[in-house]
Amino acid sequence: MRICVDFGSTFTKAALVDLDRGRIVASASHRTTIPAADGSGDILEGYDACLAQLVDADPRAADAEALACSSAGGGLRIAVVGNEELVTAEAGRRVALSSGGKVVDVIAAAGLPDGAPEDGPYRALGQTTRPDVVLLTGGTDGGNAEVIVRAARDLVEAGWRGPVVVAGNVEAQAEVAAVLAGLPHVLADNVVPRIGVLAPDSARAAIREMFLSHVIGGKHLSGRADPATGAGHQFTAMVRGATPDVVLTGVELLARGLDAERPGVGDVVVVDVGGATTDVHSVVEVDPEDGSVDASGLAREVVATTPVTRTVEGDLGMRWSAVTTVAEAGLADLEDAAARRQQDPSYLPDSDAEADADEAIARAAVGLALRRHAGRSRVVVSPEGRVVERTGKDLREVALMVGSGGVLRNGRPGVADRVLAGSLGAHLEGGWQLPERPRVVVDADYVLAAAGLLAGQHPDAAYRLAMRVLDPLAG
């Protein structure tokens, strides 16, 4: 048995998983208990309430090891520094998003004027944007090393003292590491080893390492000692990663499976509507015949579209971000409802009218988030005549769409169809390349986060758990 926990921005969810059967045998939830400004309270108080519910349902929960992911306390905030805005800085932004982070700043170092770094954008990192981690990229392998070295030096001189993940020109790593010697830093493989290639895996692992070793404890969400050792902190011992990163691992498992005997479902899109953000995860294998790659397999784009992609929309959500969601969607009639939800993030609808408002906010968040994640097509005139030009990620042939989030899991019958209306189907206005004829399911038991938590140590149980998205009652 294992307990899988997600400390969310609004609610803490916990599930007791039977590893032998690969299924959830009990679930619980409680409002996330963020400590007050004076330091009173503890995030584990919400977990204690969940644990009590699980034990009531199944006494085996009392002795089960707990694994957790967290987006509480603002989640993982990442600033990206790269050479050029459209190349390594953009590559870094995509990698940061796929690592479970919210990108709070992107700095193109090559475009900065010479001068005192304390007067430039690096100063904002410590004063306004306040990231948890800086992802430092720049240069292809063997290419320009000057900019990434100067960026590292400017970071230090501007007063940055937080963690840094270095994922640029590998030939500059030794010099960059020397500059960052007084800061916590990790060296990863280059995210853009050559033009047309995006290699996120090493940097994702390094960001996860920084989140676990330096970020999660630094948020001071809990002061409770680890009961197993009597030292350290129970909360940090439980956490295995940022929630979006863990969920993306579960989505990859659902899409790709483990092996020939345990296959995945193929291309999939997951949209997760949360209280503070709306996340979209997609695993869509790139077709070498679709014109997005050349004969050698390299992307025609300077920064390649990767099969595994995640975007996080920090202005789209059901509670903390309700006001900005309705403003972005132009829903003036929902302004009062959105304000009430922002003021009371634990609010639950108590009438059909309020449930209608919740669904309308969710529909706006989903529609905007999917369009920001996907590519689009347009007709252009070329020397060969009128042709269709496609950019970004093409989701039209995706066969499975998974909805997640409390509004979908706990809503009225048919909520998924109503919330996704306007975001699925062929010939959508604007040329958006959104799924045309997908099967739509809801992750009603929140299994993808649990599958992501278990994937490393218990892959078979994680696989069977992920497949329950398709049929929660199977087995």
ROVEXVO-560029 format. One record per residue (C-alpha): x, y, z; residue number from 1; residue in three letters. Coordinates in pm, whole numbers. Each point is the difference from the previous one (the first is absolute). Layout:
<recs>
     east    north       up     n   res
        X        Y        Z   NUM   ala
...
</recs>
This chain:
<recs>
     east    north       up     n   res
        0        0        0     1   met
      107      356      -70     2   arg
     -168      332       69     3   ile
       34      244     -291     4   cys
      -55      364       95     5   val
      -32      319     -202     6   asp
       37      321      201     7   phe
     -186      235     -233     8   gly
      -42      374       13     9   ser
     -358      -39      123    10   thr
      -56     -360      106    11   phe
      218     -286      119    12   thr
      -97     -333     -157    13   lys
      110     -342      126    14   ala
      -52     -351     -134    15   ala
       78     -340      150    16   leu
      137     -222     -280    17   val
        8     -379       -1    18   asp
      330      -68     -178    19   leu
      -84     -366      -73    20   asp
     -322       89     -181    21   arg
      105      338     -134    22   gly
     -312      175      121    23   arg
     -117      265      245    24   ile
     -186     -150      295    25   val
      -79      320      189    26   ala
       14      375      -65    27   ser
      -15      313      212    28   ala
       28      377      -36    29   ser
       26      304      224    30   his
       62      370      -44    31   arg
      374       64      -29    32   thr
      122      147      327    33   thr
      259      260      -97    34   ile
      169      155      308    35   pro
     -119      347       97    36   ala
      214      309      -44    37   ala
      106      -20      364    38   asp
      132     -352      -55    39   gly
     -279     -181      182    40   ser
     -150     -308     -157    41   gly
      152     -277     -206    42   asp
      -70     -144     -345    43   ile
       -3     -348      155    44   leu
     -316       83      195    45   glu
     -196      -47     -321    46   gly
      184     -326      -63    47   tyr
      -81     -117      353    48   asp
     -370       48      -77    49   ala
       38     -196     -324    50   cys
      187     -278      176    51   leu
     -275      -30      259    52   ala
     -256      -40     -279    53   gln
      211     -269     -167    54   leu
       49     -194      323    55   val
     -375        9       62    56   asp
      -52     -149     -347    57   ala
      285     -252       20    58   asp
      209      -50      317    59   pro
      300     -105     -213    60   arg
       54      368      -78    61   ala
      137       54      351    62   ala
      323     -185      -84    63   asp
       32       92     -370    64   ala
      295      207     -125    65   glu
     -104      339     -141    66   ala
      133      146     -326    67   leu
      -94      355      -91    68   ala
       16      271     -262    69   cys
      -66      365       66    70   ser
     -108      319     -169    71   ser
      -85      170      329    72   ala
      155      329      106    73   gly
       30      119     -359    74   gly
      139     -324     -141    75   gly
      331        9     -187    76   leu
       87      343     -142    77   arg
      268        6     -270    78   ile
      179      285     -176    79   ala
      170      -80     -329    80   val
      317      167     -128    81   val
      107      -76     -358    82   gly
      194      153     -285    83   asn
     -269      103     -249    84   glu
     -370       43       71    85   glu
     -110     -229     -284    86   leu
      261     -275       40    87   val
      161     -107      328    88   thr
     -220      223      218    89   ala
     -310     -147     -165    90   glu
      143     -350       31    91   ala
       64       61      368    92   gly
     -355      125       48    93   arg
     -143     -319     -152    94   arg
      226     -219      211    95   val
      -92      191      316    96   ala
     -370      -51      -70    97   leu
       46     -372      -64    98   ser
      187      -23      331    99   ser
     -305      100      200   100   gly
       95      366       42   101   gly
     -180      326      -44   102   lys
      219      228     -211   103   val
       10      340      170   104   val
      267      167     -216   105   asp
      191      -56     -324   106   val
      321      197      -58   107   ile
      175        8     -338   108   ala
      357       70      108   109   ala
      141       69     -346   110   ala
     -225      302      -38   111   gly
      100      169      322   112   leu
      222      309      -16   113   pro
      333        2      172   114   asp
      -12      161      340   115   gly
      -50      -64      366   116   ala
     -211     -318       34   117   pro
     -157      127      320   118   glu
     -184      259     -210   119   asp
     -138     -256     -249   120   gly
     -257     -280       -4   121   pro
      209     -228      222   122   tyr
      -71      226      296   123   arg
     -373      -71      -42   124   ala
       60     -367       73   125   leu
       67       76      363   126   gly
     -243      289       40   127   gln
     -316      -54     -206   128   thr
      -30     -326     -197   129   thr
      168     -206      279   130   arg
       47     -337     -171   131   pro
       91     -311      196   132   asp
      249     -112     -267   133   val
      181      163     -292   134   val
       41     -214     -313   135   leu
      311      128     -179   136   leu
       22      -97     -368   137   thr
      187      133     -298   138   gly
      196     -105     -306   139   gly
       10     -326     -189   140   thr
      271     -249       95   141   asp
      329      134     -131   142   gly
     -157      334      -87   143   gly
        7      342      164   144   asn
      105      -33      364   145   ala
       46      368       77   146   glu
     -366       87       62   147   val
      -79     -281      247   148   ile
      318       70      198   149   val
      -81      371       14   150   arg
     -359      -81      103   151   ala
      128     -215      288   152   ala
      231      278      110   153   arg
     -279      261      -24   154   asp
     -231     -221      207   155   leu
      253      -16      280   156   val
       90      368      -16   157   glu
     -370       97        8   158   ala
      -34     -179      332   159   gly
     -173     -325      -97   160   trp
       72     -263      266   161   arg
     -257     -267      -84   162   gly
       31     -333     -185   163   pro
      110       -7     -365   164   val
      -35     -280     -254   165   val
      254       37     -282   166   val
     -117     -154     -328   167   ala
      188      181     -276   168   gly
      314      -49     -209   169   asn
      175     -295      169   170   val
      342      134      -96   171   glu
      -66      303      221   172   ala
     -109     -201      303   173   gln
      332        8      185   174   ala
       29      377      -28   175   glu
     -366       53       95   176   val
       36     -235      298   177   ala
      300      199      121   178   ala
     -203      322      -15   179   val
     -287     -164      191   180   leu
      223     -168      255   181   ala
     -162      182      291   182   gly
     -355      -90     -103   183   leu
     -192     -330        3   184   pro
       16     -115     -362   185   his
      -37     -312     -213   186   val
      153      -60     -343   187   leu
     -227     -163     -259   188   ala
       26      -84     -367   189   asp
      -68      279     -249   190   asn
     -369       50      -74   191   val
       93      106     -357   192   val
      310     -206      -88   193   pro
      -43      105     -363   194   arg
     -250      211     -192   195   ile
     -325     -187      -59   196   gly
       42     -233      300   197   val
     -162       44      340   198   leu
      134     -239      266   199   ala
     -192       60      325   200   pro
       53     -317      203   201   asp
      328       80      178   202   ser
     -111      352       92   203   ala
     -336     -130      122   204   arg
      177     -243      231   205   ala
      230      276      128   206   ala
     -293      233       70   207   ile
     -173     -281      188   208   arg
      317      -50      205   209   glu
       11      370       87   210   met
     -369        3       91   211   phe
       47     -286      244   212   leu
      330      110      150   213   ser
      -38      377       22   214   his
     -350      123      -84   215   val
     -262     -205      178   216   ile
      159       44      343   217   gly
       63      368      -63   218   gly
     -371       77      -21   219   lys
      -32      -68      376   220   his
     -334     -176      -40   221   leu
       66     -241      286   222   ser
      223      -21      304   223   gly
      -97     -350      108   224   arg
      286     -245       46   225   ala
       11     -323     -198   226   asp
     -147     -263      235   227   pro
      218     -270     -156   228   ala
      324      171      104   229   thr
     -102      259      257   230   gly
      192      256     -202   231   ala
      -42      192     -325   232   gly
     -350       74     -125   233   his
     -280     -245      -71   234   gln
     -140      211     -284   235   phe
      324       23     -198   236   thr
       62     -372       54   237   ala
     -339      -76     -156   238   met
       28      222     -308   239   val
      137     -156     -318   240   arg
      -55      288     -240   241   gly
     -210      293     -115   242   ala
     -356     -108      -75   243   thr
        0       93     -373   244   pro
      328     -189      -55   245   asp
     -139     -307      176   246   val
     -327       16     -195   247   val
      193       27     -327   248   leu
      183     -322       90   249   thr
     -340     -165       43   250   gly
     -117      138     -335   251   val
      310     -138     -174   252   glu
      -68     -340      154   253   leu
     -361       11     -120   254   leu
      107       95     -353   255   ala
      306     -222      -45   256   arg
      -49     -288      243   257   gly
      292     -208      126   258   leu
       74     -253     -274   259   asp
     -159     -208     -278   260   ala
     -202     -202      251   261   glu
     -112      313      185   262   arg
      -62      256     -276   263   pro
     -123      354       33   264   gly
     -305      159     -156   265   val
      191      213     -250   266   gly
      -34      376      -38   267   asp
     -177      163      293   268   val
      -82      347      136   269   val
      -77       68      366   270   val
     -146      330      117   271   val
        9       56      376   272   asp
     -210      290      129   273   val
      130      106      340   274   gly
      -74      277      244   275   gly
      302      211      -98   276   ala
      109     -133     -341   277   thr
     -126     -200     -295   278   thr
      258     -251     -124   279   asp
       -1     -178     -334   280   val
      214     -310      -49   281   his
       36     -168     -338   282   ser
      189     -297     -137   283   val
      -24        8     -380   284   val
      263     -185     -199   285   glu
      148      211     -280   286   val
      -79     -139     -346   287   asp
      308       33     -226   288   pro
     -233       14     -300   289   glu
     -199      302      115   290   asp
      253      256     -119   291   gly
      110      117      342   292   ser
      332     -184      -27   293   val
      246      -32     -284   294   asp
      142     -314     -157   295   ala
      262      -35      273   296   ser
     -264       12      274   297   gly
       83      353      121   298   leu
     -276      249       61   299   ala
      -50      273     -255   300   arg
      -67      233      291   301   glu
      302      153      175   302   val
     -133     -141      328   303   val
     -156     -338      -59   304   ala
     -349     -101      110   305   thr
       45     -292      237   306   thr
     -234     -299       33   307   pro
      -42       61      375   308   val
     -122      351       78   309   thr
     -149      177      295   310   arg
     -126      354       29   311   thr
     -117      173      316   312   val
     -226      303      -12   313   glu
       45      191      323   314   gly
     -282      243      -80   315   asp
     -262     -271      -60   316   leu
     -162     -182      289   317   gly
     -315      -63      199   318   met
       76      190      322   319   arg
      325      193       45   320   trp
       -1       91     -373   321   ser
     -377       21      -59   322   ala
        3      378      -45   323   val
      271       -4     -267   324   thr
     -168     -295     -173   325   thr
     -330      178      -55   326   val
      180      321      -94   327   ala
      209     -179     -264   328   glu
     -312     -170     -136   329   ala
     -201      322        1   330   gly
     -273     -140      229   331   leu
     -116      318      171   332   ala
     -311     -170      139   333   asp
      221     -231      208   334   leu
      215      268      163   335   glu
     -185      -10      334   336   asp
        0     -381       12   337   ala
      371       -5      -79   338   ala
       75      255      273   339   ala
     -184     -212      258   340   arg
      204     -303      -95   341   arg
      328      185       13   342   gln
      -81      138      346   343   gln
      -94     -347      130   344   asp
      207     -264     -184   345   pro
     -166     -283      194   346   ser
     -346      105     -125   347   tyr
     -227     -279     -128   348   leu
     -313       68     -210   349   pro
     -321      -17      203   350   asp
     -257       44     -277   351   ser
      -53      -81     -366   352   asp
       74      363      -89   353   ala
      336      -14      176   354   glu
       77     -337     -161   355   ala
      -79      161     -338   356   asp
      247      278       83   357   ala
      266     -254       94   358   asp
      -48     -181     -330   359   glu
       15      325     -198   360   ala
      328       98      167   361   ile
      137     -349      -63   362   ala
     -111       11     -366   363   arg
      183      331      -45   364   ala
      315     -129      172   365   ala
        6     -320     -204   366   val
      -63      174     -331   367   gly
      271      259       51   368   leu
      253     -250      140   369   ala
      -45     -249     -285   370   leu
       38      272     -262   371   arg
      319      130      162   372   arg
      136     -357        6   373   his
      -91      -97     -358   374   ala
      117      123     -336   375   gly
     -216      151     -269   376   arg
      -30       -4     -375   377   ser
      -50      279     -250   378   arg
      -16       38     -376   379   val
      297      188     -149   380   val
       97       90     -353   381   val
      330     -150     -115   382   ser
      174      -25     -339   383   pro
     -186     -332      -37   384   glu
     -336      165       66   385   gly
     -227       -9      303   386   arg
      123     -250      259   387   val
      -89      -87      359   388   val
      279       96      241   389   glu
       -3     -176      339   390   arg
      194      113      305   391   thr
       30     -138      350   392   gly
     -136     -328      130   393   lys
     -264     -175     -207   394   asp
     -254     -169      228   395   leu
     -268      -70     -262   396   arg
       49     -377      -14   397   glu
       32      -55      374   398   val
     -224     -293       89   399   ala
      -32       52      376   400   leu
      -81      314      195   401   met
       16      -24      380   402   val
     -160      263      220   403   gly
      121       52      356   404   ser
      -66      238      286   405   gly
     -264       28      268   406   gly
     -254      173     -223   407   val
        1     -305     -230   408   leu
       38     -272      263   409   arg
     -267      133      233   410   asn
     -234      174     -242   411   gly
     -349      -83     -116   412   arg
      -68     -273     -259   413   pro
      121      103     -344   414   gly
      234      270      134   415   val
      292     -110     -220   416   ala
     -202       37     -321   417   asp
     -116      346      103   418   arg
      343      124      113   419   val
      177     -130     -311   420   leu
     -261      141     -237   421   ala
      166      233     -246   422   gly
      346     -155       42   423   ser
      -51     -322     -195   424   leu
     -100      -73     -359   425   gly
      106       80     -355   426   ala
        3      346     -159   427   his
       23      200      320   428   leu
        8      375      -50   429   glu
      354      135      -11   430   gly
      159     -308     -154   431   gly
       87     -155      337   432   trp
      137     -353      -31   433   gln
     -203     -148      283   434   leu
     -122     -361       31   435   pro
     -271      -67     -254   436   glu
     -155     -334      105   437   arg
      156     -113      327   438   pro
     -144     -233      256   439   arg
      -59      216      309   440   val
       48     -142      349   441   val
       38      156      345   442   val
      275     -100      241   443   asp
     -267      -38      265   444   ala
      228     -174      251   445   asp
      302      222      -67   446   tyr
      207     -301      -99   447   val
      253      177     -225   448   leu
      171      177      291   449   ala
       12     -327      195   450   ala
      135     -185     -306   451   ala
      272      262      -39   452   gly
      100      -33      366   453   leu
       23     -381      -27   454   leu
      159      -25     -346   455   ala
      361       -8      118   456   gly
      -18     -268      270   457   gln
     -320     -187      -94   458   his
      -35       24     -380   459   pro
     -247     -286      -44   460   asp
     -237      136      265   461   ala
       39      349     -149   462   ala
      -82     -131     -348   463   tyr
     -313     -181      112   464   arg
     -106      307      195   465   leu
       47      229     -302   466   ala
     -207     -230     -219   467   met
     -291       38      241   468   arg
      -58      344     -148   469   val
     -169     -190     -283   470   leu
     -209     -225      226   471   asp
       11       81      374   472   pro
     -196     -317       85   473   leu
      223     -244     -193   474   ala
      169     -278      198   475   gly
</recs>
